[in-house]
Amino acid sequence: MKRSRDSDALAARLALAGNQPPAVLAFIPPATEQAQGVTSESPETVTPPVEEARPRKAKKIKASLDAVKEDTVPISLRPPRALLTRYVAAASERSLESGRVISAQQIMLEVLERGP
């Protein structure tokens, strides 16, 4: 197996990290002297970079989640292609009339609720 070109530097950094107290392990800079085999008797304390606090992103909540939740169950339907084409055409007509998107599945549910 071919050795990575940075494997010696990584080994030196890992050896240095193993000898450090836990507070210093928060940030270990890339080794320059350590990769060449030069180490000091007392390792320098490295201060981790200070990260600025970022504001949390607001959660996006759909309007439908705010509405009254119905007791629903997800299902999968496999209608014949011709039937689905009819439902898609009906949904597109209804979408143009109402000004909002109506899916073919909504039309299917309406037809099922109406009954035969």
C-alpha positions in Angstrom: 0.0 0.0 0.0 1.3 3.4 -0.9 2.1 5.7 2.0 0.6 9.1 2.2 3.0 12.0 1.7 1.9 13.7 4.9 1.9 10.5 7.1 5.2 11.5 8.9 3.8 14.9 9.8 0.5 13.4 11.0 2.4 10.9 13.2 4.4 13.7 14.7 1.3 15.7 15.5 -0.4 12.7 17.0 2.6 11.9 19.2 2.7 15.5 20.3 -1.0 15.5 21.1 -0.7 12.4 23.2 1.8 14.2 25.4 -0.2 17.3 25.9 -2.6 18.1 28.8 -6.3 17.9 27.8 -6.8 21.7 27.8 -4.3 22.1 25.0 -5.9 19.4 22.9 -8.7 21.8 21.8 -6.5 23.2 19.0 -3.3 21.7 17.6 -1.7 23.7 14.8 -0.1 22.0 11.9 3.3 20.7 12.9 6.3 22.3 11.2 9.2 21.5 13.6 7.5 18.4 15.0 7.3 16.9 11.5 11.1 17.3 11.2 11.7 15.5 14.5 12.6 18.6 16.5 10.7 18.7 19.7 11.2 20.8 22.8 11.3 19.6 26.4 8.4 21.8 27.5 5.7 22.1 24.9 4.3 25.6 24.4 0.8 26.1 25.4 -1.4 26.8 22.4 -4.4 29.0 22.8 -7.3 27.9 20.6 -8.7 30.6 18.2 -11.7 32.5 19.6 -14.8 31.8 17.5 -17.4 34.5 17.3 -20.8 33.5 18.5 -23.2 33.2 15.5 -26.9 33.8 16.0 -29.0 30.7 15.7 -31.1 30.4 12.5 -34.8 30.6 13.0 -36.6 27.4 12.3 -38.8 27.5 9.2 -42.4 26.5 10.1 -44.9 25.9 7.3 -48.3 27.5 7.6 -49.8 24.0 7.3 -48.1 23.0 10.6 -49.7 25.9 12.4 -53.2 24.8 11.1 -55.2 22.2 12.9 -53.5 18.8 12.5 -55.6 16.0 11.1 -55.2 12.4 11.9 -53.7 11.2 8.6 -51.8 8.2 7.5 -49.3 8.1 4.6 -50.1 5.7 1.7 -48.7 5.0 -1.7 -50.9 4.8 -4.8 -50.1 3.4 -8.2 -52.9 4.5 -10.5 -52.9 3.6 -14.2 -51.1 6.2 -16.3 -54.3 7.3 -18.1 -56.1 7.8 -14.8 -53.2 9.8 -13.3 -53.2 12.0 -16.4 -56.8 12.8 -15.9 -56.2 13.7 -12.2 -53.2 15.9 -13.2 -55.3 17.7 -15.8 -58.1 18.3 -13.2 -55.5 19.5 -10.7 -54.0 22.0 -13.1 -57.4 23.4 -14.0 -58.2 23.8 -10.3 -54.8 25.4 -9.7 -55.5 28.0 -12.3 -59.0 28.7 -10.9 -57.9 29.0 -7.2 -54.6 30.7 -7.8 -52.7 28.2 -5.6 -51.2 24.8 -6.3 -53.6 21.9 -6.1 -52.0 18.5 -6.4 -53.4 15.5 -8.2 -53.4 13.7 -4.9 -55.8 16.3 -3.4 -58.2 15.7 -6.3 -58.0 12.0 -5.7 -58.9 12.4 -2.1 -61.8 14.6 -2.9 -63.2 12.0 -5.3 -62.8 9.3 -2.7 -64.5 11.3 0.0 -67.5 12.1 -2.3 -68.0 8.4 -2.9 -69.5 6.6 -6.0 
